[in-house]
Amino acid sequence: MSTPSTGPAAPTFSGFPPGALSFYAELEDRNSRDWWLAHKDVYERDVREPMLALLDGLEEEFGEAKLFRPNRDVRFSADKSPYKTHQGALVGSGTVLGYYVQVSADGLRAGGGFRAASTAQTARFRAAVDAPSSGLELEAILAALRGKGFELLGEQVKTAPRGYAVDHPRIATLRHKELMVTRDFGAPAWLSTRRALTMVRDTWRAARPLTEWLDEHVGSEGAEGAGARR
């Protein structure tokens, strides 16, 4: 008796080919629907398929990923370029908190954190930073990540957020409305090999203490209240 077919196996990740970076380098100069349609096969072969294979290789440890659409939302933007000049993906809570990876003309970037989707989410973040126990825990996590070469990113206010003193011991972190940490790898020779998966995996593992802290104290955009995991 023959064994029932379970469908084709997912492709094994073997790196991002040079064509992925050159695709986005050209797109930056020729960002139009006509150009995209003429080169869509390159996007599928050199960008989308390798990214899906990368995410498949990480799914068992980190969970299912969301691959972001290549189209830009231009409804409220002065820039009407129709396509993003990078391909990104997120593993985590909703669409704003978790582990991130992207490929662009500049190469590979990976990291983790949260992008604020509401003022309530930012308020939960700041309340947890303000609290001595959770705030000191976060500062230790961020210090360790900086020591490992991560860059801290995220929109900030210039002075102090309303309700917090300018001399607060954690004022630099309180200024953040959102918080991400990233590693920019550029385009090393290993980008076109399976080592790229190892580098993203190691980066996400290093960022795990931060994403777990954020998941506990901030939650996804729909979370109600602080300290509740969603």
C-alpha positions as semicolon CSV with decimal commas, in nm:
position;residue;x (nm);y (nm);z (nm)
1;M;0,000;0,000;0,000
2;S;0,136;0,338;-0,094
3;T;0,182;0,610;0,169
4;P;-0,054;0,907;0,122
5;S;0,116;1,216;-0,011
6;T;0,158;1,502;0,235
7;G;0,241;1,756;-0,035
8;P;0,577;1,896;-0,143
9;A;0,834;1,961;0,126
10;A;0,915;2,322;0,205
11;P;1,239;2,437;0,036
12;T;1,549;2,437;0,256
13;F;1,700;2,779;0,313
14;S;2,036;2,818;0,140
15;G;2,086;3,194;0,168
16;F;1,977;3,513;-0,007
17;P;2,124;3,528;-0,358
18;P;2,297;3,846;-0,481
19;G;1,991;3,904;-0,698
20;A;1,787;3,992;-0,386
21;L;2,004;4,295;-0,313
22;S;2,035;4,406;-0,674
23;F;1,656;4,376;-0,712
24;Y;1,604;4,630;-0,434
25;A;1,887;4,853;-0,553
26;E;1,711;4,885;-0,889
27;L;1,370;4,922;-0,726
28;E;1,496;5,224;-0,531
29;D;1,558;5,397;-0,865
30;R;1,263;5,257;-1,062
31;N;0,981;5,221;-0,814
32;S;0,684;5,180;-1,046
33;R;0,417;4,921;-1,112
34;D;0,545;4,859;-1,464
35;W;0,900;4,789;-1,342
36;W;0,773;4,565;-1,062
37;L;0,558;4,356;-1,293
38;A;0,847;4,316;-1,537
39;H;1,072;4,191;-1,255
40;K;0,820;4,009;-1,037
41;D;0,980;3,674;-1,119
42;V;1,308;3,801;-0,970
43;Y;1,126;3,909;-0,654
44;E;0,960;3,569;-0,621
45;R;1,278;3,370;-0,685
46;D;1,545;3,578;-0,509
47;V;1,351;3,750;-0,230
48;R;1,018;3,595;-0,137
49;E;1,106;3,227;-0,169
50;P;1,436;3,253;0,026
51;M;1,263;3,458;0,298
52;L;0,986;3,199;0,332
53;A;1,248;2,924;0,352
54;L;1,435;3,119;0,621
55;L;1,118;3,163;0,825
56;D;1,029;2,797;0,784
57;G;1,370;2,705;0,925
58;L;1,307;2,922;1,232
59;E;0,941;2,834;1,290
60;E;0,993;2,536;1,520
61;E;1,178;2,749;1,775
62;F;1,013;3,089;1,736
63;G;0,670;3,027;1,586
64;E;0,485;3,116;1,270
65;A;0,587;3,435;1,095
66;K;0,396;3,709;0,918
67;L;0,550;3,802;0,584
68;F;0,476;4,167;0,514
69;R;0,325;4,265;0,180
70;P;0,560;4,431;-0,070
71;N;0,306;4,708;-0,142
72;R;0,324;5,039;0,045
73;D;0,017;5,201;0,196
74;V;0,029;5,536;0,018
75;R;-0,311;5,669;0,123
76;F;-0,175;5,923;0,372
77;S;0,180;5,959;0,240
78;A;0,329;6,229;0,021
79;D;0,555;5,958;-0,122
80;K;0,343;5,764;-0,370
81;S;0,608;5,503;-0,454
82;P;0,400;5,184;-0,474
83;Y;0,648;4,929;-0,335
84;K;0,859;4,891;-0,020
85;T;1,233;4,884;-0,078
86;H;1,279;4,591;0,161
87;Q;1,111;4,262;0,247
88;G;1,031;4,224;0,615
89;A;0,876;3,959;0,836
90;L;0,770;3,941;1,201
91;V;0,726;3,656;1,448
92;G;0,529;3,754;1,756
93;S;0,215;3,910;1,901
94;G;-0,008;4,070;1,642
95;T;0,187;4,282;1,395
96;V;0,387;4,505;1,629
97;L;0,573;4,300;1,891
98;G;0,822;4,020;1,843
99;Y;1,120;3,922;1,629
100;Y;1,192;4,100;1,302
101;V;1,403;4,026;0,995
102;Q;1,440;4,209;0,664
103;V;1,647;4,206;0,347
104;S;1,707;4,512;0,132
105;A;1,968;4,665;-0,097
106;D;2,175;4,726;0,217
107;G;2,169;4,358;0,314
108;L;2,033;4,176;0,618
109;R;1,886;4,321;0,937
110;A;1,740;4,132;1,235
111;G;1,622;4,217;1,583
112;G;1,325;4,240;1,815
113;G;1,105;4,474;2,013
114;F;0,777;4,659;1,968
115;R;0,643;4,930;1,741
116;A;0,373;5,129;1,919
117;A;0,029;5,084;1,770
118;S;-0,157;5,287;2,034
119;T;-0,101;5,539;2,311
120;A;-0,223;5,277;2,558
121;Q;0,059;5,046;2,456
122;T;0,316;5,323;2,509
123;A;0,157;5,403;2,846
124;R;0,194;5,040;2,959
125;F;0,556;5,041;2,848
126;R;0,637;5,358;3,042
127;A;0,457;5,241;3,354
128;A;0,669;4,925;3,354
129;V;0,988;5,126;3,298
130;D;0,891;5,355;3,587
131;A;0,829;5,067;3,830
132;P;1,159;4,988;4,010
133;S;1,154;4,611;3,971
134;S;1,051;4,582;3,606
135;G;1,233;4,902;3,511
136;L;1,567;4,789;3,651
137;E;1,519;4,450;3,488
138;L;1,472;4,618;3,150
139;E;1,777;4,840;3,197
140;A;1,990;4,532;3,264
141;I;1,853;4,364;2,951
142;L;1,926;4,670;2,736
143;A;2,278;4,706;2,876
144;A;2,349;4,343;2,790
145;L;2,216;4,388;2,436
146;R;2,422;4,701;2,377
147;G;2,724;4,502;2,492
148;K;2,644;4,245;2,222
149;G;2,642;4,505;1,948
150;F;2,269;4,578;1,922
151;E;2,145;4,925;1,830
152;L;1,849;5,070;2,021
153;L;1,582;5,226;1,799
154;G;1,232;5,366;1,830
155;E;1,051;5,700;1,822
156;Q;1,121;5,918;2,127
157;V;1,015;6,248;2,281
158;K;1,291;6,508;2,315
159;T;1,266;6,584;2,686
160;A;1,046;6,394;2,932
161;P;0,705;6,239;2,869
162;R;0,415;6,399;3,052
163;G;0,397;6,283;3,413
164;Y;0,765;6,188;3,447
165;A;1,047;6,397;3,590
166;V;1,336;6,498;3,367
167;D;1,576;6,360;3,632
168;H;1,408;6,019;3,649
169;P;1,686;5,755;3,676
170;R;1,553;5,580;3,363
171;I;1,454;5,890;3,168
172;A;1,643;5,784;2,852
173;T;1,427;5,472;2,826
174;L;1,109;5,653;2,930
175;R;1,149;5,888;2,635
176;H;1,075;5,598;2,402
177;K;0,727;5,562;2,260
178;E;0,838;5,227;2,117
179;L;1,155;5,024;2,148
180;M;1,344;4,796;1,911
181;V;1,693;4,650;1,906
182;T;1,860;4,553;1,578
183;R;2,174;4,418;1,425
184;D;2,259;4,536;1,074
185;F;2,475;4,272;0,908
186;G;2,508;4,439;0,570
187;A;2,595;4,210;0,281
188;P;2,875;3,975;0,391
189;A;2,975;3,677;0,180
190;W;2,777;3,442;0,407
191;L;2,449;3,614;0,317
192;S;2,415;3,380;0,021
193;T;2,473;3,072;0,241
194;R;2,283;2,889;0,514
195;R;2,488;3,079;0,771
196;A;2,240;3,366;0,730
197;L;1,979;3,154;0,908
198;T;2,222;3,088;1,194
199;M;2,292;3,460;1,232
200;V;1,922;3,549;1,243
201;R;1,852;3,268;1,489
202;D;2,137;3,377;1,719
203;T;2,016;3,738;1,700
204;W;1,660;3,642;1,793
205;R;1,785;3,427;2,079
206;A;1,990;3,718;2,211
207;A;1,685;3,948;2,184
208;R;1,454;3,698;2,358
209;P;1,489;3,853;2,710
210;L;1,366;4,185;2,566
211;T;1,075;4,042;2,369
212;E;0,967;3,834;2,671
213;W;0,982;4,145;2,894
214;L;0,775;4,340;2,642
215;D;0,526;4,057;2,600
216;E;0,472;4,049;2,977
217;H;0,459;4,421;3,047
218;V;0,337;4,579;2,722
219;G;0,149;4,318;2,521
220;S;0,018;4,341;2,169
221;E;-0,183;4,636;2,040
222;G;-0,510;4,482;2,162
223;A;-0,396;4,396;2,515
224;E;-0,589;4,538;2,808
225;G;-0,398;4,640;3,115
226;A;-0,034;4,591;3,206
227;G;0,136;4,269;3,301
228;A;-0,101;4,051;3,102
229;R;0,047;3,831;2,834
230;R;-0,151;3,824;2,507
